């Protein structure tokens, strides 16, 4: 694995820990971080030592605050030329940032500490499970600063109700969604005290990582297909997921475990 300048990376108990590491810039992404994330997501597709991923941000002020405006926004002299980057094309930063866009189907658990703003919704939009601290906030400042909230709006449109989406996007920087409201509308599955966030994320990631890799990835792919296809098409695609990910050895091992009378130690949420 390459040396990174903008992210921290480690693997423990089959879990990859990916930390956006620009806390002095509120973990906003520059070209270097985009390149490093894209390379990492694509490498992890072939790394059998990793079965699940925890994605978080360094420090406790921000998970991610989107694009580095000092690097990614044209100045006034160039604005006229760059207003329309192409007649029928646009280079979406999500092509670099997003795990599933880069064909990675290992589960990603996002642990949100502090602000998640603007371009952070690329990452949250393709996370499988999202946890946050009690202090976490969610907002998109695009319209406040004269920019269309486009890709971020689409990503969040698959995660939260339309009315909540429009309120967040249209109010921009003037209102921040609390962790409690994010939990109420289903954006996050759990709100944790700050000192318990990574412990909870670790338990989820390691529990998932104990299961057979093909079983987990096939299930993740099947779940995401429900956002891509109508119900009948998704059910039809289910046959392909089973054919590709089903492993009789894993199933028989599971049956033996069930027949043994042993049961897992479960937690109530």
Rosetta blueprint (number, residue, H / E / L):
1 X L
2 X L
3 X L
4 X L
5 X L
6 X L
7 X E
8 X E
9 X E
10 X E
11 X E
12 X E
13 X L
14 X L
15 X E
16 X E
17 X E
18 X E
19 X E
20 X E
21 X L
22 X L
23 X H
24 X H
25 X H
26 X L
27 X L
28 X L
29 X E
30 X L
31 X H
32 X H
33 X H
34 X H
35 X H
36 X H
37 X H
38 X H
39 X H
40 X H
41 X H
42 X H
43 X H
44 X H
45 X L
46 X L
47 X L
48 X L
49 X L
50 X L
51 X L
52 X E
53 X E
54 X E
55 X E
56 X E
57 X E
58 X L
59 X L
60 X L
61 X L
62 X E
63 X E
64 X E
65 X L
66 X L
67 X E
68 X L
69 X H
70 X H
71 X H
72 X H
73 X L
74 X L
75 X L
76 X H
77 X H
78 X H
79 X H
80 X H
81 X H
82 X H
83 X L
84 X L
85 X L
86 X L
87 X L
88 X L
89 X L
90 X L
91 X L
92 X L
93 X L
94 X H
95 X H
96 X H
97 X H
98 X L
99 X L
100 X L
101 X L
102 X L
103 X L
104 X L
105 X L
106 X L
107 X E
108 X E
109 X E
110 X E
111 X E
112 X E
113 X L
114 X L
115 X E
116 X E
117 X E
118 X L
119 X L
120 X H
121 X H
122 X H
123 X H
124 X H
125 X H
126 X L
127 X L
128 X L
129 X E
130 X E
131 X E
132 X E
133 X E
134 X L
135 X L
136 X L
137 X E
138 X E
139 X E
140 X L
141 X L
142 X L
143 X H
144 X H
145 X H
146 X L
147 X L
148 X L
149 X L
150 X L
151 X H
152 X H
153 X H
154 X H
155 X H
156 X H
157 X H
158 X L
159 X L
160 X L
161 X L
162 X H
163 X H
164 X H
165 X H
166 X H
167 X H
168 X H
169 X H
170 X H
171 X H
172 X H
173 X H
174 X H
175 X L
176 X L
177 X E
178 X E
179 X H
180 X H
181 X H
182 X H
183 X H
184 X H
185 X L
186 X L
187 X L
188 X L
189 X L
190 X E
191 X E
192 X E
193 X L
194 X H
195 X H
196 X H
197 X H
198 X H
199 X H
200 X H
201 X H
202 X H
203 X H
204 X H
205 X H
206 X H
207 X H
208 X H
209 X H
210 X L
211 X L
212 X L
213 X H
214 X H
215 X H
216 X H
217 X H
218 X H
219 X H
220 X H
221 X H
222 X H
223 X H
224 X H
225 X H
226 X H
227 X H
228 X H
229 X L
230 X L
231 X H
232 X H
233 X H
234 X H
235 X H
236 X H
237 X H
238 X H
239 X H
240 X H
241 X H
242 X H
243 X H
244 X H
245 X H
246 X L
247 X L
248 X H
249 X H
250 X H
251 X H
252 X H
253 X H
254 X H
255 X H
256 X H
257 X H
258 X H
259 X H
260 X L
261 X L
262 X L
263 X L
264 X L
265 X L
266 X L
267 X L
268 X L
269 X L
